Amino acid sequence: MATVLAGLLHFPAFAQQYPLKPVRVIVASSPGGYLDRTSRLVGDKLSQRMGQPFVLENRGGAGGNIAGKAAAESIPDGYTLLSTTTQIAVNATLYKDPGFSLLTDLVAVGIAGGTPGVFAVLPSNPAKNLRELIDNAKGKRLTHASGIGTSSHVSADYLFRILAKLDAAHVPFKGGAPAVTAVLGGQVEVLNSSLGSVLPHARAGKLRPLGISGPKREAAMPGVPTVAEQGFPGFAEISWIAFFGPSKMPAPIVNRLNNEISQVLNLPDVNKALVDLGMEVTPWATAAIAEYVKSELAMWTRINKATGVTVD
């Protein structure tokens, strides 16, 4: 029976019947955060469209490696998926042994979207942009806050220590929220966090955004230049959310999920909700996602090696 079922999985007709039972979505974070909210939004719509529940299982820890390993080792039948972030590409060389290979053990089925990081300080800081902050920090020690081992941590370390050659120290926190609190409280000078995390504080006048880490300026902060515009060409860091399955999942199932996720992202209410979270929605085909993931892995491998940041 198993052999017959395996054969059936390769036919598009079977993919059209999929799913025949609930689908487990392992979310690589604790409940309530940016990844969790996006996963629930997309999962609820997939449940409605595909006629079976997409049941979220939050498995945070080890920077998302616990969730990634669980998904990579699951049966490749389309009934276990992984929802994760850019962190999965960062972790590949940040950890000595993540427990799985991003390129060989997983296959991407969709990207929900991405959001750039924002470097920000208190309004009392004399710097009006990132270039001024860096110039003012020369000969001093600059402190920056973010979740330990995150893309925000590594990218800020790369910018300040490697590119700008500053005496910069990362102040570690267990996540983005406590890092924001520390900067708001004046305990750390610079915050590097997602657009969605910084935006409400910037609008309230509690934080001054100095630079956007993405490849272009953001409509929500049109007056804030990118890091690349401020003397660091090529610097670009986007925090994306993607859905993966085990690498041997049948191509018809992968393509079906990719199409359904793309349809969900194009729904006006979903699109608006994600934009409100600071995301740019990107419904991509599987081939484009695969190439993007490879490029992200190569970029973070280079950055991790340059900074020497590791997590045991």
N, C-alpha and C positions, 0 to 999 in steps of 0.2 A: 504493500500500500504506500509506504514512504517513497519508493522509487516512482510509482505512478504519479503521486502528488508532485514530486520534484519535477517530473516531466511536464505536468500540466502548468506549473508555474511559469513556464517559458512562453506560454501562448497568451496573446493579447486578450482573448475571450475570458481567460481566468482573471486577468488583471481588471477587467471591467466588473467582474463579480466581487472583487476585493473591495472592502474588507467584509469578511463573513462573521467576525467577532470583534470585540473591543480591541483597540490599539493602545498599547502602553507607550507613553512619551516620557522618557527619562530627562528631567530638567536639571541641568548642571548648576543649580543654585538653590538656596533656601527660598521659601515662599515669600512673596511680597515685593520682590525687586523688579528691576527693569526686564530681565530675562523671563522671569516668572509671569509677569503681566502680559508680555508679548506672546508667550507660549500659550497662555490660557485664552487669549483673544483669538489666535489662529486655530487652536485646538477646538474651541467651541464651534467655530464656523465650519471646520472640517467635519465635525460630528454631524452637524445639520445637513451638510452637502452629501456626505458619504453613508449616512444611515447607521453608523455604529459609533459608540462613544470613543473619543480620544482621551484617555485617562492619564492625567499628569501625575508623575511620581518624582517629587523633589529629592535629589541626591547631591547635595552640596559636599564640599570637602576636597582638599588637595587641588584647589584651583580648577575644579571641574574634571579632574582625572578619574575620580571614582565613577562618575556618571559615564564618562567616555569609555572606560574599560568595560563597564557593565553592558553598554550598548554594543561594543565591538565583539563581545563574547556571546551575544544572544543569538538565537536561531534566526537565520536570514530569511524570514518568511514575510516580512513587512509588518509584523505585529509588535515589533519593538523599535522605537525610534529614539533619537537623541536630539534634544534642543540645547544648543550651546552658543558660545560667543567666540570672538576673536581669540579668547584665551586659549582655545584648543591649539591654535597655531603657535602662540607664544610658548605654551608649555612643552612643545616638542623638543626644544633645546634648553628651556629654563630648568626643567627637571632632569635629573640623571636617568630616571626610568619612569616615564609617564604610565607605563603598563600596557600600552598599545601604540600602533603606528597610525597616524592620521591618514597617510597616503595609501596604506595597504590593508588596513583593518576596517575602514569606514568608507561609505560612499555618500556624497552630499545629494540631498533630494530637493532642497530649496533654501533660499536666503530671504528672510523677512525684510531686511533692510539694514542700514548702518547709520551711525551717528558719529560725528567727529568729537575729539576731545577739545576742551577749552582750558587754557591757562588763565587763572584769575587770582586776584589779590584783594585785600581790603581797600575800600575807597581812600583810606588814609595813606596808603602807599603812594609815594611821589611819582612812580612810573605810570605813564599814560598808555604805554604799549609794551610789548615783549622786548623790543630792542632796548628801550630805556631801562627796563628791569635788569637786563643782562649787563648793560654798561654800568649801571649803578652798583651791581654786585661784584664787580672786579676788585680783588684785594680783600674781599669779605667772604663770609660763609653764607651761602644761600640754602634755605631749607624748603623742601617741597613735600607735600602730603598726597598719598593715594593708598589704595589697598595694596598690601604686600604681594609682590609677584605678578601684579596685574599689568595689562598693556599700558595703562596710565603710568605706573611705576617705571617700567622699562623705557618707555618713550621719553619721559621727562628726564630720566637719568642720562639717556643718550643725548638729548638736546643740551642739557646744562653741562654735564661733565665732558662728553666727547666732542660735541660740535662747538660749544661756546667756551670750553676749557675753563669752567668755573670750579671753585671749591664749593661743590654742592652736595648736600646730604639729604638722602631720602628718609623721611620719618614714616615708619610703617604703621598701617592700621589694618584691621580685619576686613574692611570693606570701604566702599566709596562714601557711605553716609557718615561714619565717624571722622573720615578725613575732611569732609566738608565742615563738620562741626568744629574741628580743631582749627581750621583756617578762620572761620567766622569768629572764633574765640581768641584769635590773635596768638595762638600757640605755635603755629607754623606759618611761614611767609607766603608760600605759593601753593595753590591747588591746581592739580591737573585731573579733571574729571569729565564725564560725558556732558554734551550740550544740554541734555535733559535735566541733569543734576544741577548745573550752574545757572541755567536760564531763569528759574523763579527767583533766585537770590540776586541775580543781576537786575531783573526788572524791579525788584524791591529796593534796589540801591544798596544792598548789603555786600555785594561783590563787584569788582571791576574786571570785566574780561579783557585780557591783553592780547590773546592770539588764538586763532582757530587752527587746530592741527590737521584738518582735512585739506583736500586739494583745492577747495574754493571757499569763498566767503559764504556765510549762511544768511538766509533771509531773515531769520529771527534776530540776528546781530549784524546787520549790514555794514555798520561802521567799524567792525572789528576785523583787522587784516589777518590773513593766514600767517602761520609761522614761516612758510616759504617766502612770502612777500617781505618778511622782515630780516632777510639776510641768510636764510637757510634753505636754498633751493632744493627741491626734491623731498623735503620733509613732509610726510603725510601719514597720518594714523587715523584709521577709522575703526570704530568698535561695531562689529556686525553680529547679527543673530542668524544662525543657520540651523537647518534640520538635517540630520544624518541618519543612515541606517547601516547595518553590518555590510561589509564589502561584497558579500556574495548574494545579496538580495537581488532577485530577478529583475532584469532591465525593464520589463513591462510594468512592474510594480513601482519601480523608481520613477519611471516616466509618468505614471498615473498620479503619484503623489506630487510630483513636480507641477503637473498641470493643475491639480486641485489647489495646491498652495498658491500658485500664480493667480488663479481665479479668486481666491479668498482675498489676496492682497489688493486686487482691483476693486473690491467692494467699497463703495464710498465711505461707509461708517468705519470699516477697518482702516482704510487709508488715512482718514482723519485722525483716528485714535493713535495711530503710530506716528503721524506727523506731530501730534500734540506731545508725544514722548520725546520729540527731538530727532526722530528718525527720517531718513530719506528712504522711501520704499523702493525695493529693487526686485521685481519678479523676473528672475533669470532662468534660462534653460539649463539643463544639467551639465552640458559640455562647457558652457561659459563659467558655471560655478566651479567646476573641477579645475579649470585653468586659474581662476581667481584664488582658490584655496592654495594651489601650488605656489603662486606668486607671493601670497601672504606668508606661507611657511618659509620661503626663501628669504623674504625681507626680515622676518623676526629672528631667523637663525643668524643672519648677519648682524642685526642689532644686539642680540643676546651675547654673541661672541665679542663684539666691540666693548660692551659695558662690563662683561664678566659677571653679570648678575645671575645667580643660580638659587634654586630652592631645593632643599633636600626632601 
